[in-house]
């Protein structure tokens, strides 16, 4: 190659012009922006799906839990009859859930009342619920364990000795105390001892985050009512109770509409006994634990006698069911 050819090549070999570089950068930025938009949208959709799964999981778990407990309400082992008063002293439990006019031990020994409720209020005094109650109805469920005890009872726990004809509460203090429990005269065999369960369900706060609502319960553990969190993210609960009217149709009432005694006859629709409740209708409102940016919730949720209206960025889902009582 001669010198003339070298000079010609040097003049023809050059890079991008400034205009070309600016056009290339602009196109690249547009592509990157599009990709970022797609990734952001996918991330937002993923978070929305996660929140939806959270609502579904918490709501369904809470509803299934309550349905299972309601179906067991009133179960007294072998006996269908009302329990006898304890013939031996049953020491009152700690933090017993008592209304203002109730005598000590009344909640503990009321095993005959399988289901009871309070309408949008906390009727208990003392430290039963203390400051933990936030809103909604209260639901009390009592029943014994599914299976009888296979061995000795534990110290300080409450048990029910059940036979076909009668049943009776007593406090277990080990093998020696079992021999001292009075024999139920005239009671046919078999008879067995069952652990007693008493729960008060309510809406309170999450154990780990006081700003997050949760379904909680007071549970009979040993000789005390102990507070337990059932599931987080449940914001509201409403309960209604069904009973047959004079035309043998089930009508539903709030807890304030259920009153009277077990011997009531259905001559009116305002004086019904808790013993005559045959079904429970329940509403649970589940809520996400965090506000979703760009989302606005101004919905009104109709639950029993309550219409709960919100105005925030939390996603919510309403769960409802009707449960038939078996006992």
Secondary structure as GFF3:
##gff-version 3
##sequence-region A 1 327
A	DSSP	alpha_helix	3	12	.	.	.	ID=ss1
A	DSSP	alpha_helix	18	72	.	.	.	ID=ss2
A	DSSP	beta_strand	115	118	.	.	.	ID=ss3
A	DSSP	beta_strand	135	144	.	.	.	ID=ss4
A	DSSP	beta_strand	157	162	.	.	.	ID=ss5
A	DSSP	beta_strand	167	172	.	.	.	ID=ss6
A	DSSP	alpha_helix	175	180	.	.	.	ID=ss7
A	DSSP	beta_strand	192	205	.	.	.	ID=ss8
A	DSSP	beta_strand	213	221	.	.	.	ID=ss9
A	DSSP	beta_strand	224	232	.	.	.	ID=ss10
A	DSSP	beta_strand	234	244	.	.	.	ID=ss11
A	DSSP	beta_strand	250	253	.	.	.	ID=ss12
A	DSSP	three_ten_helix	255	257	.	.	.	ID=ss13
A	DSSP	three_ten_helix	274	276	.	.	.	ID=ss14
A	DSSP	beta_strand	279	287	.	.	.	ID=ss15
A	DSSP	beta_strand	300	303	.	.	.	ID=ss16
A	DSSP	beta_strand	306	309	.	.	.	ID=ss17
A	DSSP	beta_strand	316	324	.	.	.	ID=ss18
###
